């Protein structure tokens, strides 16, 4: 059998999920070939089966190490990438030197692989300390001539330094990246993916002056015309974030990005189209009429998927004005009879939303839809009528005239509730209201929705108060059934309550049940005010417009997603040349008094962003001041707090005025303690503010006792 056939056979068996580890030795020998494709297949095999053959894996590592010195840069890069992909204990010591050599390789492909290998090495080390020399080497490679090496450096630094908040973008680095975007002479141009990445990292830099700000914006201006939607969105977000004090600049940018967004909304890529529509809706929160002249761009095509159609309908509702209302309503009328029941119902609800402003035209369309006598359409139209008469009482008469006969086409529980509510509240205007309700009373025993029964009780009692002669008998029968035969306790309680209410007198029943039939003032709550751009600028070009802020926060919390921290005081370095805490004081810290069952969780970790979010949402539960003498280096405080399992989120540098520190700790029962230490200039007292995730006085007192002991020990005083 020829070598090509042997490799084809091995590849086929691997793709079928068969264990091919038995031929590991033969495959290692087969790596001694000049065929790049064959080498790549052998490397893939070795990475897959090396963990299953740890005794033979050293042979694979030796082979890969040898190939890392091959004259062919493609072979060197493939070997280095395969070495970094090995998942075996103790492999780090073999990988480190080839990776460091790769960072200085003259071939750009090898440098690209080596930079990514640095992040893999860090992940293999787990929770070990960050290698400062490696980080410095990566920072220096940000000036590499190869654009992919630069982007890979940013991603690797972000991964390696994620516990410290990610890669730091200072002024020299920011200006260098901006120049790379503008393509320095002698430098290769960043591709579209690289441009989008660099624009994202530049969000972390805040210009020092207004002049610098506008120089940066002028340099970025051309990226708003890029053919790549990702680059356009990245540049737009950078404009919005960098210019929070210049709303006219933000508005101008959103006007200029209108064209690319509209093009994305018409893209053949469904994912891109959906994302663009979500961002259009976000922009409309601040600029309601921004896309009104292009409303036809948001008309639905029959071949579009359901989720895109729903987004377009939502956008159309926000673009309606006096000039286009007729065309938009005609388009929505066609959607109301779509073969998809869900889409048809969404279109009907959209017409109902527009009806709050253009009542007459919309009520006419909804009335015509009732004439179709289709169950799913009738159900949603009646629900829309219910909401409409509450907010727009002027349309009540037209709605009451359209209702008779529609009860025959409603089987859904929501639709029944809406119809019964309308008959109860406005029954005096509907001639056959008592007879429709009587049909519901006759079939109440077979009704499966308790909510419908409770709505029927309320509606019939309301109608009884205005038309007693026609409703008295059926009301008695309904109350008897609900009190004596109904098994649902909520329905029984409602029936008993109404029975006792009638015993209290008709006047008392009218006072309680005959509430206002509409409340137009609620339209102010329905019509949300325009939001400033700064309220959502940080969410632009993220997944927040797609998922929603609340849902995305939940997803991040569940996945333990760590993002860049807020601008809290700079965390000091842990590197010291001598013992930070004298041995006698360290013993005092470690021998804290046992506060009952109070225990702080060891290795508690909290990101700075989550700390800030929690700090802003909680109230201060404890404040006090304690005496303070002299100054202590921040590292000393951090080390002392670490002994008792209190995490230092951020701390001012030594000698800063005022001096602040933010601390976090978690009790073993889950209670979170957030603490701020404040030392004013020339003050002999330290202010302590504590916030608690759960109100527990006993645990709070225990935590304060621990904190006082630590601070008192560091200051060599007694609290």
C-alpha positions in Angstrom: 0.0 0.0 0.0 1.4 3.4 -0.9 1.9 6.1 1.8 -0.9 8.2 0.3 -3.3 5.3 0.6 -2.2 4.6 4.1 -2.8 8.2 5.2 -6.2 8.2 3.4 -7.2 5.0 5.3 -6.1 6.5 8.7 -7.9 9.7 8.0 -11.1 7.9 7.0 -11.0 5.7 10.2 -10.4 8.8 12.4 -13.4 10.6 10.9 -15.5 7.6 11.7 -14.6 7.9 15.4 -12.5 4.8 15.5 -9.5 4.6 17.9 -6.3 4.7 15.8 -3.9 5.1 18.7 -2.4 1.7 18.1 -0.4 3.0 15.1 1.0 6.0 17.0 4.6 4.9 16.5 4.2 4.4 12.8 2.6 7.9 12.4 5.5 9.5 14.3 7.9 7.9 11.9 5.8 9.1 8.9 6.3 12.7 10.0 9.8 12.6 8.4 8.6 13.7 5.1 8.9 16.8 2.9 5.2 16.7 1.9 3.5 19.6 3.8 0.1 18.1 3.5 1.3 14.8 4.9 3.1 16.5 7.7 -0.1 18.5 8.6 -2.1 15.2 8.8 0.5 13.6 11.0 0.6 16.6 13.3 -3.2 16.4 13.6 -3.0 12.7 14.5 -0.3 13.3 17.1 -2.2 16.1 18.8 -5.3 13.9 18.9 -3.8 10.8 20.3 -0.8 12.1 22.3 -2.9 12.3 25.6 -3.8 8.6 25.1 -0.2 7.6 24.6 1.8 9.6 27.2 4.6 7.1 27.1 5.1 7.6 23.4 4.2 11.3 23.4 7.7 12.3 24.1 8.7 11.0 20.7 6.1 13.3 19.2 7.4 16.2 21.1 11.0 15.6 20.0 9.8 15.3 16.4 7.9 18.6 16.7 10.9 20.3 18.4 13.1 19.2 15.6 10.7 20.5 12.9 10.6 23.9 14.7 14.1 24.4 13.4 13.3 23.3 9.8 14.5 25.7 7.1 10.9 25.8 5.7 8.9 28.5 7.6 5.7 26.7 6.8 7.0 23.5 8.5 8.3 25.6 11.5 4.9 27.2 11.9 2.9 24.0 11.6 5.2 22.3 14.1 4.9 25.1 16.6 1.2 25.3 16.3 0.9 21.6 16.9 3.1 21.7 19.9 1.0 24.4 21.5 -2.1 22.3 20.8 -0.8 19.3 22.9 -2.9 18.8 26.0 -0.6 16.9 28.3 0.7 17.4 31.8 4.3 18.7 31.9 4.4 19.7 28.2 5.0 23.4 29.1 8.7 23.0 29.7 9.1 21.7 26.1 7.0 24.3 24.5 8.3 27.5 26.1 11.7 27.8 24.3 10.3 27.0 20.8 7.6 29.7 21.4 10.2 32.3 22.5 12.3 31.4 19.5 9.3 31.8 17.3 8.6 35.3 18.5 11.9 36.3 17.0 11.6 34.3 13.8 12.2 36.1 10.6 9.1 34.5 9.0 5.9 36.4 9.8 3.8 33.1 9.7 6.0 31.6 12.5 5.7 34.8 14.5 1.9 34.8 14.2 1.7 31.2 15.5 4.2 31.9 18.3 2.2 34.9 19.5 -1.0 32.8 19.8 1.1 30.1 21.4 1.9 32.5 24.3 -1.8 32.6 25.2 -1.9 28.8 25.0 1.1 28.5 27.3 -0.6 30.8 29.8 -3.7 28.7 29.8 -1.7 25.6 30.4 -0.1 27.1 33.4 -3.6 27.8 34.9 -3.6 30.2 37.9 0.2 30.7 37.9 1.6 34.3 37.9 1.8 36.2 34.6 5.3 36.0 33.0 6.4 39.7 32.9 9.1 39.1 30.4 6.7 37.3 28.0 4.2 40.2 28.4 6.9 42.7 27.6 7.9 40.7 24.5 4.4 40.7 23.3 4.0 44.5 23.9 7.2 45.0 21.8 5.7 42.9 19.0 2.8 45.4 18.7 5.3 47.3 16.4 5.8 44.3 14.2 5.6 45.0 10.4 3.1 42.1 9.9 -0.5 43.3 10.6 -1.7 39.8 11.6 1.1 39.6 14.2 0.0 42.9 15.7 -3.7 41.7 16.0 -2.6 38.4 17.4 -0.5 40.2 20.0 -3.5 42.2 21.1 -5.7 39.0 21.5 -2.9 37.1 23.3 -2.3 40.0 25.7 -6.0 40.3 26.3 -6.1 36.6 27.2 -3.0 36.6 29.4 -3.9 39.8 31.3 -7.6 39.2 31.6 -7.4 38.9 35.4 -5.8 42.4 35.4 -8.4 43.9 33.2 -7.0 43.1 29.8 -4.4 44.8 27.6 -3.5 48.3 28.5 -3.9 50.9 25.7 -1.8 53.9 26.7 -1.1 57.0 24.5 2.0 55.6 22.6 0.2 52.3 21.9 -3.0 54.1 20.9 -1.2 56.4 18.5 0.8 53.5 17.0 -2.4 51.5 16.4 -4.1 54.5 14.8 -1.1 55.0 12.5 -1.3 51.3 11.6 -5.0 51.8 10.7 -3.9 54.7 8.5 -1.1 52.5 7.0 2.3 53.8 7.9 4.9 53.9 5.0 6.6 50.5 4.8 3.9 48.8 6.8 1.4 46.3 5.5 -2.3 47.3 5.7 -4.5 45.7 8.2 -7.3 43.6 6.7 -10.9 44.2 7.6 -10.9 41.7 10.5 -7.7 43.4 11.9 -9.2 46.8 11.5 -12.3 45.8 13.4 -10.2 44.3 16.2 -8.0 47.3 16.6 -11.0 49.7 16.6 -12.4 47.6 19.5 -9.2 47.9 21.5 -9.0 51.6 20.9 -12.2 52.0 22.9 -10.0 51.7 26.0 -8.1 54.9 25.3 -9.4 58.3 26.3 -7.7 61.3 24.6 -6.1 63.8 26.9 -7.2 66.9 25.1 -9.9 68.1 22.8 -7.3 68.7 20.1 -6.1 65.1 20.3 -9.7 63.9 20.3 -10.5 65.6 17.0 -7.2 64.5 15.4 -8.2 60.9 16.2 -11.8 61.4 14.9 -10.4 62.9 11.7 -8.1 59.9 11.2 -11.0 57.5 11.7 -13.4 59.3 9.4 -12.6 57.2 6.4 -13.5 54.0 8.2 -17.2 55.1 8.2 -17.1 54.5 4.5 -15.6 51.0 4.7 -17.1 48.2 2.7 -17.0 46.0 5.8 -20.0 46.3 8.1 -17.8 45.2 11.1 -15.3 48.1 10.4 -18.1 50.6 10.0 -19.8 49.6 13.2 -16.5 49.5 15.1 -15.6 53.0 13.9 -19.1 54.3 14.7 -18.9 53.0 18.3 -15.5 54.6 18.7 -16.9 57.9 17.6 -19.9 57.6 20.0 -17.6 56.6 22.9 -14.9 59.2 22.3 -17.3 62.2 21.9 -19.8 62.0 24.8 -19.6 65.7 25.3 -20.3 66.5 21.7 -23.8 65.3 20.8 -23.7 67.1 17.4 -20.7 64.9 16.5 -22.6 61.7 17.6 -25.7 62.7 15.6 -23.6 63.5 12.5 -21.9 60.1 12.7 -25.3 58.3 13.0 -26.5 60.2 9.9 -23.4 59.1 8.0 -23.8 55.5 9.1 -27.3 55.3 7.8 -26.3 54.1 4.3 -24.1 51.2 5.5 -26.8 50.1 8.0 -29.5 50.2 5.3 -27.3 48.2 3.0 -26.7 45.6 5.8 -30.5 45.4 6.3 -30.8 44.3 2.7 -27.9 41.9 2.8 -28.3 38.3 1.6 -26.7 37.2 4.9 -29.6 36.7 7.3 -27.4 37.0 10.4 -26.0 40.3 9.2 -29.5 41.6 8.3 -30.9 40.7 11.7 -28.0 42.3 13.5 -28.3 45.5 11.5 -32.1 45.7 12.2 -31.5 45.4 15.9 -29.0 48.3 15.7 -31.4 50.3 13.7 -34.0 49.9 16.5 -31.4 51.0 19.0 -30.6 54.2 17.0 -34.3 54.9 16.7 -34.5 55.2 20.5 -32.5 58.5 20.2 -33.4 59.6 16.7 -37.0 58.5 16.0 -37.3 59.9 12.5 -33.8 58.9 11.4 -34.9 56.3 8.8 -38.4 57.5 8.1 -37.6 58.5 4.5 -36.3 55.0 3.8 -39.3 53.1 5.3 -39.7 51.0 2.1 -36.3 49.4 2.9 -38.0 47.7 5.8 -40.9 46.1 3.8 -40.8 42.3 4.2 -40.0 39.8 1.5 -41.9 36.5 1.3 -38.6 34.6 1.3 -37.3 36.2 4.5 -37.2 34.1 7.7 -39.7 34.8 10.5 -37.3 36.5 12.9 -36.2 39.1 10.3 -39.8 39.8 9.4 -40.7 40.5 13.0 -37.8 42.9 13.4 -38.8 44.8 10.3 -42.4 45.1 11.5 -41.1 46.6 14.8 -39.0 49.1 12.9 -41.9 50.1 10.6 -44.0 50.9 13.6 -41.4 53.4 14.8 -41.0 55.0 11.4 -44.7 56.0 10.9 -45.4 59.6 10.3 -48.0 61.7 8.5 -46.4 61.3 5.1 -46.0 57.5 5.1 -48.7 56.3 7.4 -51.1 55.2 4.6 -48.4 53.2 2.7 -47.1 51.6 5.9 -50.6 50.6 7.0 -51.4 49.1 3.6 -48.2 47.0 3.8 -49.1 45.8 7.3 -52.6 45.0 6.2 -51.1 42.5 3.8 -49.0 40.9 6.5 -52.1 40.4 8.7 -53.3 37.6 6.4 -49.9 35.9 6.1 -49.8 32.1 6.0 -47.7 32.2 9.2 -50.1 32.7 12.1 -47.4 34.1 14.3 -46.3 36.7 11.8 -49.9 37.7 11.0 -50.6 38.2 14.7 -47.4 40.3 15.1 -48.6 42.5 12.2 -52.0 43.0 13.8 -50.4 44.0 17.1 -48.2 46.5 15.1 -51.4 48.0 13.6 -52.7 48.3 17.1 -49.6 50.1 18.2 -49.9 52.6 15.3 -53.6 53.1 16.2 -52.6 55.0 19.3 -51.6 57.9 17.0 -53.7 57.2 13.9 -56.8 55.8 15.4 -59.4 56.0 12.6 -57.4 54.4 9.9 -56.2 51.5 12.1 -59.6 50.8 13.6 -61.0 50.5 10.1 -58.3 48.0 9.1 -58.9 46.0 12.3 -62.7 46.0 11.8 -62.2 44.6 8.2 -60.0 41.9 9.6 -62.8 40.7 11.9 -64.9 40.1 8.8 -62.5 37.4 7.7 -63.8 35.2 10.5 -60.4 33.4 11.0 -59.8 32.3 14.5 -56.1 33.4 15.0 -56.9 36.8 13.4 -60.1 37.4 15.4 -58.3 36.5 18.7 -55.5 39.1 18.2 -57.8 41.8 16.9 -60.0 41.6 20.0 -56.9 41.7 22.2 -55.8 44.8 20.3 -59.3 46.4 20.7 -59.1 45.8 24.5 -55.8 47.7 24.8 -56.9 50.4 22.4 -60.1 51.4 24.2 -58.2 51.7 27.4 -55.7 54.2 25.9 -57.9 55.8 23.3 -61.5 56.2 24.6 -62.5 58.1 21.4 -62.5 54.8 19.5 -64.8 53.0 21.9 -68.0 53.4 19.9 -66.4 52.0 16.7 -65.0 49.0 18.6 -68.3 48.3 20.3 -70.0 48.2 16.9 -67.5 45.8 15.5 -67.6 43.2 18.3 -71.0 41.5 17.7 -70.6 38.1 16.1 -66.8 37.7 16.7 -67.4 35.4 19.7 -68.0 32.5 17.3 -64.4 32.6 16.1 -62.5 32.8 19.4 -61.2 29.6 21.1 -58.0 30.9 22.6 -57.9 31.8 26.3 -56.3 35.2 25.8 -58.9 36.1 23.2 -61.8 35.0 25.4 -60.4 37.1 28.3 -60.2 40.2 26.0 -63.7 39.8 24.7 -65.2 39.1 28.1 -63.5 42.2 29.5 -64.9 44.4 26.7 -68.4 43.0 27.2 -68.2 43.7 30.9 -66.8 47.2 30.8 -68.7 48.5 27.7 -71.6 46.1 27.8 -74.2 48.9 28.0 -73.2 49.9 24.5 -73.3 46.4 23.0 -76.9 45.1 22.7 -76.2 41.4 22.8 -73.5 41.6 25.5 -75.7 39.7 28.2 -76.5 36.9 25.7 -72.8 36.4 24.7 -71.8 36.2 28.4 -74.7 33.8 29.0 -73.1 31.4 26.4 -69.8 31.6 28.3 -71.7 30.9 31.6 -73.4 27.8 30.0 -70.0 26.4 29.0 -68.1 27.4 32.2 -67.9 23.8 33.4 -65.9 22.8 30.3 -63.7 25.9 30.4 -60.0 24.9 31.0 -58.5 28.3 31.7 -59.1 29.6 35.3 -58.2 33.1 34.1 -61.2 33.1 31.8 -63.5 32.1 34.6 -62.3 34.9 36.9 -62.6 37.4 34.0 -66.2 36.1 33.4 -67.1 36.6 37.1 -65.9 40.2 37.0 -67.4 41.1 33.7 -70.8 39.6 34.5 -71.0 41.4 37.9 -70.1 44.7 36.2 -72.7 44.2 33.5 -75.2 43.2 36.2 -74.7 46.7 37.9 -75.7 48.4 34.6 -78.2 45.9 33.2 -79.5 43.9 36.2 -82.7 42.5 34.7 -80.9 40.6 32.0 -78.0 39.4 34.1 -79.5 38.5 37.5 -80.3 34.9 36.8 -77.1 34.0 35.0 -75.0 35.8 37.7 -76.7 33.6 40.4 -75.9 30.5 38.5 -72.3 31.5 37.9 -71.7 32.4 41.6 -73.3 29.1 42.7 -71.0 27.1 40.4 -67.9 28.9 41.4 -68.5 28.7 45.1 -70.0 25.1 45.3 -68.4 23.2 42.4 -65.3 24.9 41.2 -62.0 23.2 42.1 -59.7 26.0 41.4 -59.2 27.9 44.7 -58.5 31.3 43.0 -61.8 31.1 41.2 -63.6 30.0 44.3 -62.1 32.9 46.3 -63.1 35.4 43.6 -66.7 34.0 43.6 -66.9 34.3 47.4 -65.5 37.8 47.4 -68.1 39.0 44.9 -70.9 37.2 46.7 -70.0 39.0 50.0 -69.6 42.2 48.1 -73.2 42.0 46.8 -74.3 41.4 50.4 -72.7 44.7 51.3 -75.0 46.5 48.9 -75.1 47.6 45.3 -73.6 51.0 46.0 -70.5 49.4 47.6 -70.2 47.0 44.6 -70.4 49.9 42.2 -67.8 51.9 44.1 -65.3 49.0 43.8 -66.1 47.6 40.4 -67.2 50.6 38.4 -63.7 52.0 38.0 -62.7 54.2 35.0 -63.1 52.5 31.7 -60.1 54.1 30.1 -57.0 56.0 31.1 -55.5 58.1 28.3 -52.7 59.3 30.6 -51.1 55.9 30.4 -50.1 56.8 26.8 -47.3 58.8 28.4 -45.9 55.6 29.8 -46.4 53.8 26.5 -44.7 56.5 24.5 -41.1 56.4 25.8 -39.1 59.5 25.7 -36.1 59.8 23.4 -33.0 58.4 25.1 -29.6 60.2 24.8 -27.1 58.5 22.7 -24.7 58.2 25.6 -27.2 55.9 27.4 -26.7 53.1 24.9 -23.4 54.0 23.2 -21.4 51.4 25.2 -23.9 48.7 24.0 -23.5 49.5 20.3 -21.8 46.9 18.2 -22.2 44.3 20.9 -24.8 41.5 21.5 -26.9 43.7 23.8 -29.1 45.1 21.0 -29.8 41.5 19.9 -30.4 39.9 23.3 -31.5 42.9 25.3 -29.5 44.4 28.2 -31.2 42.3 31.0 -31.0 39.0 29.1 -27.4 39.6 28.1 -26.4 40.4 31.7 -28.0 37.1 32.8 -26.1 35.2 30.1 -22.8 36.8 31.1 -23.5 36.0 34.7 -24.3 32.4 34.0 -21.3 31.9 31.8 -19.0 33.7 34.2 -18.0 36.1 31.4 -15.3 38.5 32.5 -15.1 41.8 30.8 -12.9 44.9 31.3 -13.2 46.5 34.7 -14.2 50.1 35.4 -11.9 53.1 36.0 -11.2 52.4 39.7 -7.9 53.4 41.3 -4.9 51.6 39.8 -4.1 48.3 41.4 -0.5 48.3 42.8 2.1 45.7 41.9 2.6 42.7 44.2 6.3 42.6 43.6 8.3 43.4 46.7 11.9 42.8 47.8 11.3 42.0 51.4 8.6 40.9 53.8 5.6 43.3 53.7 4.2 42.3 57.1 6.4 41.7 60.1 6.2 38.2 61.4 4.7 39.2 64.7 1.9 41.2 63.0 1.3 38.4 60.5 0.6 36.1 63.5 -1.8 38.6 64.9 -3.6 38.8 61.5 -3.8 35.0 61.2 -5.0 34.5 64.7 -8.2 36.5 64.3 -11.0 35.9 66.9 -13.4 33.3 65.8 -16.8 35.0 65.2 -19.1 32.1 65.7 -19.5 30.2 62.5 -18.4 33.2 60.4 -16.0 32.2 57.6 -14.8 34.1 54.5 -14.6 32.1 51.3 -10.9 31.6 50.3 -9.8 32.4 46.7 -12.9 34.7 46.3 -12.5 36.5 42.9 -14.7 39.4 41.7 -14.1 41.4 38.6 -13.8 45.2 38.8 -16.8 45.6 36.5 -19.1 43.4 38.5 -17.8 45.1 41.7 -18.8 48.5 40.3 -22.2 47.2 39.2 -22.9 45.8 42.6 -21.5 48.9 44.4 -23.9 51.2 42.5 -26.9 49.0 43.1 -26.5 48.4 46.9 -26.9 50.8 49.8 -24.4 51.5 52.5 -25.2 49.3 55.5 -22.4 50.3 57.8 -20.1 53.4 58.1 -17.5 54.1 60.8 -14.1 55.8 61.3 -11.1 54.3 63.0 -7.9 55.9 64.1 -5.0 55.8 61.6 -1.3 56.7 62.1 1.3 57.2 59.4 1.3 55.7 56.0 1.4 52.1 54.8 2.4 50.8 51.4 -0.6 49.4 49.4 1.2 46.0 49.0 1.3 45.7 52.8 -2.5 46.2 53.0 -3.2 43.7 50.2 -1.0 41.0 51.7 -2.7 41.4 55.1 -6.2 41.3 53.6 -5.2 38.3 51.5 -4.4 36.4 54.7 -8.0 36.7 55.9 -9.5 36.0 52.4 -10.4 39.6 51.6 -9.8 40.5 48.0 -8.4 43.9 47.0 -10.3 45.1 43.9 -8.4 48.4 43.5 -6.1 50.5 45.6 -4.6 54.0 45.2 -0.8 54.3 44.9 1.2 55.1 48.0 1.0 58.7 48.9 -2.1 59.5 46.8 -4.5 62.1 48.2 -7.2 61.2 48.9 -6.2 57.5 49.3 -8.8 54.9 48.5 -9.1 51.1 48.4 -12.0 48.9 47.3 -12.3 45.5 48.9 -14.5 42.4 48.3 -15.2 39.3 50.5 -17.8 36.6 50.5 -19.1 34.8 53.5 -19.5 31.0 53.2 -23.3 31.3 53.2 -23.1 33.5 50.1 -23.4 37.0 51.6 -21.2 39.5 49.7 -19.3 42.4 51.4 -18.2 45.4 49.4 -16.0 47.9 51.2 -14.5 51.3 50.6 -11.6 52.6 52.6 -11.0 56.4 52.5 -8.1 58.3 54.0 -8.5 62.1 53.5 -5.3 64.3 53.2 -3.7 64.9 56.6 -6.4 63.0 58.3 -5.8 60.8 61.4 -8.9 58.7 60.8 -9.8 56.2 58.1 -13.4 56.1 56.9 -14.9 52.6 56.3 -18.1 52.1 54.2 -19.5 48.6 53.8 -22.3 47.4 51.5 -23.9 44.0 52.0 -25.7 41.9 49.3 -28.0 40.4 52.0 -29.1 42.1 55.2 -27.5 40.1 58.0 -26.6 42.1 61.0 -24.7 39.3 62.8 -22.5 38.5 59.8 -21.9 42.2 59.1 -20.7 42.7 62.7 -18.3 39.7 62.3 -16.9 41.0 59.1 -16.4 44.5 60.6 -14.6 42.8 63.5 -12.2 41.0 61.1 -11.6 44.2 59.0 -10.9 46.3 62.1 -8.4 43.7 63.4 -6.6 43.7 60.0 -6.4 47.5 59.7 -5.5 47.9 63.3 -2.7 45.3 62.9 -1.3 47.0 59.9 -1.4 50.4 61.5 0.1 48.9 64.7 -2.8 50.3 66.7 -5.8 48.9 68.5 -9.2 49.7 67.0 
